[in-house]
Amino acid sequence: MLNTGHHHGHSVASLVAIWISLMSNIVLTVLKIIVGILFNSPVLLADGFHNAGDVAASAAALTSMRISKRPADEDHPYGHGKAEVIGSGIVAIILGIAALYIAYESITTFFEEPAKASVIALITAIVSLVWKQVLYVYTMRVGKKTNSKGLIATAYDHLADVYASLAAVVGIGLALIGDIYDIGFLSYGDPFAGVVVSVLVLRLAYEIGKESIDILMEKNVSHERLEEFAKLIRTFPEVKRIDRLRAREHGHYILVDVRVGVSGELTIQEGHDISSAIRNLIVNEHDDVDEVLVHLNPWYPDEK
């Protein structure tokens, strides 16, 4: 029983971390977008969208964890794993459009008198930078402790935001210095940083989009993963050869499909026991594997 309590503690810690990440992102998004609009700061706007992308992505991940954990039903015999993927595809498109829009806005600013840089915008960017750095360290720690891939990914999201906020701080800071000392080109620090952050947002959009397309197209999982599955299957002396091994991502879980050659002399019961054992071993060793379909082919010694 002890074990479950320990595990429960882990899941609570990781849930808390995910919620703190989500709430912080929402607050920062609203803050940056409002200050960005009020004080004409393209880089804060871009940074705000960067956060909005993360909010949408983590919200998609949370709801999809809930939806895709719904068991398979008659209409969806393979479960609901793809719900989140469609969500992230939509997020990717919105983010891409936002990034292009901000880049366009920032670039047109170069041809006008730049807006006066604002101290409030600078403070917002600094708060964001510090907050994100703290979140990164915290989420990474909990993620490593609870061995949660989702949390570690969230931590890397926070780290990407740290860089975006750093660009904002530098951009707004330079613009302020430019205004104070009347150095013309420095006043364009903010829109210039805006272009830089737009590129980061575009990259985020590309990564989210690419992942959802790969999963919707049922791309095979990586070669290394297949090799890990194969290694486990080969630990069974009864398995004489692996005829075919496929695995595909289905939302946040993986379906493995394997055909193995076993002695044609085995009884159906023995064959059944072997395929159950193979399935259980793979599912126990790999948390994200949800289903293993094992098909047995007869194998005879003279086939070498």
C-alpha positions in Angstrom: 0.0 0.0 0.0 2.9 2.3 0.8 3.8 2.5 -2.9 0.4 4.0 -3.9 0.7 6.8 -1.4 4.1 7.7 -2.7 2.8 7.7 -6.2 -0.2 9.7 -5.2 2.1 12.3 -3.7 3.9 12.5 -6.9 0.8 13.0 -9.0 -0.4 15.7 -6.6 2.9 17.5 -6.9 2.9 17.3 -10.7 -0.7 18.5 -10.9 0.0 21.4 -8.6 3.0 22.3 -10.8 0.9 22.1 -14.0 -1.8 24.3 -12.5 0.7 26.9 -11.2 2.3 26.9 -14.6 -1.0 27.4 -16.3 -2.2 30.1 -14.0 1.1 32.0 -14.2 1.0 31.9 -18.0 -2.6 33.2 -18.0 -1.7 36.1 -15.7 1.5 36.9 -17.6 -0.3 36.7 -21.0 -3.0 39.2 -19.9 -0.5 41.5 -18.3 1.8 41.6 -21.3 -0.9 42.0 -23.9 -2.6 44.8 -22.0 0.7 46.7 -21.2 1.9 46.0 -24.8 -1.2 47.6 -26.3 -1.4 50.5 -23.8 2.3 51.5 -24.1 2.8 50.5 -27.8 5.4 47.8 -27.1 5.5 45.3 -30.0 8.0 43.1 -28.1 5.7 42.8 -25.1 2.8 42.0 -27.4 4.8 39.3 -29.1 5.9 37.9 -25.7 2.3 37.9 -24.6 1.3 35.8 -27.6 4.3 33.5 -26.8 2.7 33.0 -23.4 -0.8 32.6 -24.9 0.6 29.8 -27.1 1.8 28.1 -24.0 -1.5 28.6 -22.2 -3.4 27.1 -25.1 -0.9 24.2 -25.4 -1.0 23.4 -21.7 -4.8 23.8 -21.6 -5.0 21.4 -24.6 -2.7 19.0 -22.8 -4.8 19.1 -19.6 -8.2 18.7 -21.3 -6.8 16.1 -23.6 -5.4 14.2 -20.7 -8.9 14.2 -19.4 -10.6 13.5 -22.7 -8.1 11.0 -24.0 -8.2 9.1 -20.7 -11.9 8.5 -21.5 -12.1 4.8 -22.3 -12.7 3.6 -25.8 -16.4 3.6 -26.6 -18.5 2.1 -29.4 -17.9 5.1 -31.6 -14.2 5.5 -30.8 -12.9 1.9 -30.4 -9.3 3.2 -30.1 -10.0 5.7 -27.4 -10.0 9.5 -27.6 -6.3 10.1 -27.8 -6.5 12.3 -30.8 -8.7 15.0 -29.2 -5.7 16.9 -27.9 -3.9 16.7 -31.3 -6.7 18.5 -33.1 -6.7 21.1 -30.4 -2.9 21.7 -30.8 -3.2 21.9 -34.5 -5.7 24.8 -34.2 -3.4 26.5 -31.6 -0.5 26.2 -34.0 -2.4 28.0 -36.8 -3.5 30.8 -34.5 0.0 31.2 -33.1 1.5 31.3 -36.6 -0.9 34.1 -37.7 -0.2 36.1 -34.5 3.6 35.8 -35.0 3.4 37.0 -38.6 1.1 39.9 -37.6 3.4 41.1 -34.8 6.5 40.8 -37.1 4.6 42.9 -39.7 3.6 45.5 -37.1 7.2 45.6 -35.7 8.7 46.1 -39.1 6.3 48.8 -40.1 7.3 50.7 -36.9 10.8 51.0 -38.4 9.4 53.4 -40.9 7.6 55.6 -38.4 8.6 57.6 -35.4 9.0 54.9 -32.7 6.7 55.2 -29.7 8.3 56.5 -26.5 9.6 53.5 -24.6 7.8 52.9 -21.3 9.2 52.2 -17.9 6.1 50.2 -17.1 6.7 48.0 -20.1 10.3 47.4 -18.9 9.1 46.5 -15.4 6.5 44.1 -16.9 9.2 42.4 -18.9 11.5 42.1 -15.9 8.8 40.6 -13.7 8.0 38.1 -16.5 11.7 37.2 -16.8 12.2 36.6 -13.1 8.8 34.8 -12.7 9.6 32.5 -15.6 13.0 31.7 -14.4 11.6 30.7 -11.0 8.9 28.6 -12.7 11.4 26.9 -14.9 13.6 25.8 -11.9 10.5 24.7 -9.9 8.8 22.8 -12.7 12.0 21.1 -13.8 12.6 20.0 -10.2 9.1 18.5 -9.7 9.2 17.0 -13.3 12.5 15.2 -12.6 11.3 14.1 -9.1 8.0 12.7 -10.4 9.5 11.6 -13.7 6.8 13.4 -15.7 7.6 14.0 -19.3 4.8 16.5 -19.5 6.2 18.6 -16.7 9.7 18.5 -18.1 8.3 19.7 -21.4 6.5 22.5 -19.5 9.7 23.5 -17.9 11.4 23.8 -21.3 8.4 26.0 -22.3 9.2 28.2 -19.4 12.8 28.4 -20.4 11.9 29.4 -23.9 9.8 32.2 -22.3 12.8 33.3 -20.2 14.7 33.9 -23.5 11.7 35.7 -25.0 11.4 37.9 -21.9 15.1 38.5 -22.0 14.8 39.8 -25.5 11.9 42.1 -24.3 14.0 43.4 -21.4 17.0 44.1 -23.7 14.8 45.7 -26.4 12.8 47.9 -24.1 15.9 48.8 -22.1 17.8 49.9 -25.2 14.8 51.9 -26.4 14.6 53.7 -23.0 18.3 54.5 -23.1 17.8 55.7 -26.7 15.0 58.0 -25.6 16.9 59.4 -22.6 20.2 60.0 -24.5 18.4 60.7 -27.8 20.2 58.0 -29.7 18.0 57.5 -32.7 18.6 53.9 -33.7 18.4 52.6 -30.1 14.8 53.8 -29.9 13.9 51.0 -32.3 15.1 48.5 -29.7 11.6 47.5 -28.8 10.2 46.8 -32.3 13.5 45.1 -33.3 13.2 42.8 -30.2 9.5 42.3 -31.3 10.7 40.8 -34.6 13.1 38.5 -32.7 10.4 37.3 -30.4 8.0 36.8 -33.3 10.5 34.4 -34.8 10.4 32.5 -31.4 6.6 32.4 -31.6 6.7 31.1 -35.2 9.0 28.4 -34.0 6.7 27.4 -31.2 3.8 27.3 -33.8 5.8 25.1 -36.1 6.8 22.7 -33.4 3.2 22.4 -32.1 1.9 22.0 -35.6 4.4 19.5 -36.8 3.8 17.2 -33.8 0.0 17.2 -34.4 0.4 16.5 -38.1 2.8 13.6 -37.4 0.4 12.0 -35.0 -2.6 12.5 -37.2 -0.7 10.9 -40.1 0.2 8.0 -37.7 3.9 8.4 -38.2 5.8 5.4 -36.8 7.5 6.0 -33.5 11.2 6.6 -33.5 13.6 3.8 -34.5 15.1 3.8 -31.0 11.8 3.2 -29.4 11.1 0.3 -31.8 14.5 -1.1 -30.9 13.6 -0.9 -27.2 10.4 -2.9 -27.8 12.3 -5.4 -29.9 14.9 -5.9 -27.2 12.1 -6.7 -24.6 10.5 -9.2 -27.0 13.8 -11.0 -27.6 14.1 -11.7 -23.9 11.6 -14.5 -24.3 13.3 -17.7 -25.3 10.1 -18.9 -27.0 10.2 -16.1 -29.5 12.2 -17.5 -32.4 12.0 -14.4 -34.6 10.2 -11.0 -34.9 8.3 -10.9 -38.2 7.0 -7.4 -37.9 7.0 -4.7 -35.3 5.1 -1.4 -35.6 4.1 1.2 -33.2 2.1 4.4 -33.6 1.3 7.4 -31.4 -2.4 7.8 -30.7 -2.6 11.1 -28.8 -0.5 10.7 -25.7 -0.3 7.0 -25.7 1.3 4.4 -28.1 -0.2 1.4 -29.7 2.3 -1.4 -30.5 1.6 -4.1 -33.0 3.9 -7.1 -33.2 4.1 -10.4 -35.1 6.4 -13.0 -33.7 7.3 -16.6 -34.8 7.0 -19.2 -32.0 7.2 -23.0 -32.2 4.3 -24.4 -34.1 4.1 -27.2 -31.6 2.9 -25.0 -28.7 -0.7 -25.4 -27.5 -3.1 -22.5 -27.8 -2.9 -22.0 -24.1 0.9 -21.7 -24.2 0.8 -19.3 -27.1 -1.8 -17.2 -25.2 0.5 -17.1 -22.1 3.5 -16.0 -24.2 1.6 -13.2 -25.9 0.2 -12.0 -22.6 3.6 -12.0 -21.1 5.0 -10.0 -24.0 2.2 -7.5 -23.7 2.6 -7.1 -19.9 6.4 -6.7 -20.1 6.1 -3.9 -22.7 3.3 -2.1 -21.0 5.1 -2.3 -17.6 8.4 -1.1 -19.0 6.9 1.8 -21.0 4.4 4.0 -19.3 3.1 5.6 -22.5 2.3 2.3 -24.2 -1.4 1.7 -23.8 -2.0 -1.4 -26.0 0.2 -4.2 -27.4 -1.3 -6.4 -30.1 0.6 -9.7 -30.4 0.1 -12.0 -33.3 1.8 -15.4 -33.2 3.1 -17.1 -36.4 4.1 -20.8 -36.3 7.8 -21.4 -36.5 9.5 -24.8 -37.2 13.2 -25.6 -36.5 14.0 -26.5 -40.1 13.2 -22.9 -41.1 16.5 -21.5 -39.7 
